[in-house]
Amino acid sequence: MNWQNGSPLKLAGLLATLCLLQNASMAQDGNGMKMSSVDELGDERYQIGKIIVDRNKAEFSVPGAILHLKEALEYLAVSTGGMKDYESLLTLTTSPRDFNLACILIGLDDSKSTKPRYQFDEREPDGQSVVITLTWEANGESRTVSGANAMVAGDETFDDHSWIYIGSSTSENGQQFMAEMGGTLIGFVHDPYSIIDHKTGGGIGAYGLLTGDESVLPPEGTAITLTIALAR
């Protein structure tokens, strides 16, 4: 089964696939990469590994942690142990394949995207818009901030919320899902390997400008939940 891109997986096929995977503990693609089972929770809710998908709300949530606050950033989030984790604000407890499947389940389709041609491509990509929020607990209260407002550009709050789904890409022979290479889930430097990108590319041409907003976010290592919602 090809989980890499959204366009081949339409609703009817998706529902049939969910039925096949309900009772499986793990699924494997043709490369032997382990993929989490898709477990039905009822009322159009599903669990994929640590991800909880709500198709009625067209959103999913995944746990993770604050990774870097002061370092120069090129990614909002990478998967656990991702090669690009040294320049990511967050690490999420998921794999790129599971994350992309969750995107597909809420209605995202990479056939509607124009991907960057290469990293730092100055041409704007295109795709379906998504809303990103971060939530964590502090002093017994729930705190929430948007994905963009979790960062600062120099001394200014980064207030550009133009996140879009591009679905990453596959290798020329179609055998490798490229987001797996560096664990690139959500970026803002027009990386074609990212699953979600930033339309205007906040980090392009200004390396080191974007960092985590220490005045808003909790300390590094703090557990967070990231939510992706299809923009209405």
Secondary structure, DSSP 8 states (H G I E B T S, - for coil): ---S-STT--HHHHHHHHHHHTT-SEEE-TT--EEE-EEEEETTEEEETTEEEETTTTEEEEEEEE--SSS--SEEEEETT-TTGGGEEEEESS-HHHHHHHHHHTT--GGG-B--SSTT-SS--B-EEEEEEEEEEETTEEEEEETGGGEEETTEE-----EEE----B-TTS--BTHHHHTEEEESS--TT-SEEESS-TTTT-TT-EEE-TTTS--TT-EEEEEEEE--
